[in-house]
């Protein structure tokens, strides 16, 4: 039987984030599943959106990391906030 919690496209990541006085949360860096840390060079866009590839929804941050565009999602489930990204 396949574990319904396993998702080949969703990767939960540890994120170093900045909390602004207005309530804005900005990701500064994240740790990928292999342990490597990546710096978010630029935040291009923030909007509520769903991940069609990995499932789940929340605030979708379009970020620039090492000259490549990526999505970071901040999802909320029963007052628990977690960051995830899509595996390529």
C-alpha positions, 0 to 999 in steps of 0.5 A, spaced: 500 500 500 502 506 498 503 512 503 498 517 501 503 522 505 508 521 500 509 526 494 514 525 489 514 532 487 513 536 494 519 537 498 518 541 505 524 545 506 527 549 512 527 556 511 531 562 514 526 568 513 525 575 515 518 578 519 517 585 517 513 589 522 507 589 517 506 582 517 510 580 511 514 574 511 520 574 506 524 567 505 532 569 505 535 562 504 532 555 504 536 548 505 534 543 500 533 535 501 540 534 500 543 539 506 545 544 501 543 551 503 541 556 497 540 564 498 534 567 495 537 572 491 530 576 489 523 575 490 519 576 484 512 575 486 508 573 492 501 571 491 496 566 493 496 560 489 496 552 488 502 548 486 499 544 480 505 539 480 506 538 488 499 539 490 497 544 496 496 551 496 498 557 500 502 563 498 507 562 492 513 566 492 516 566 485 524 567 487 530 567 483 536 563 486 542 562 482 539 565 476 534 560 476 526 562 477 523 557 483 517 557 487 516 557 494 510 555 497 508 557 505 502 553 506 498 553 513 494 547 516 491 548 522 495 554 524 501 550 522 505 554 517 510 550 513 514 551 507 515 547 501 518 547 494 516 543 487 521 537 486 523 538 478 
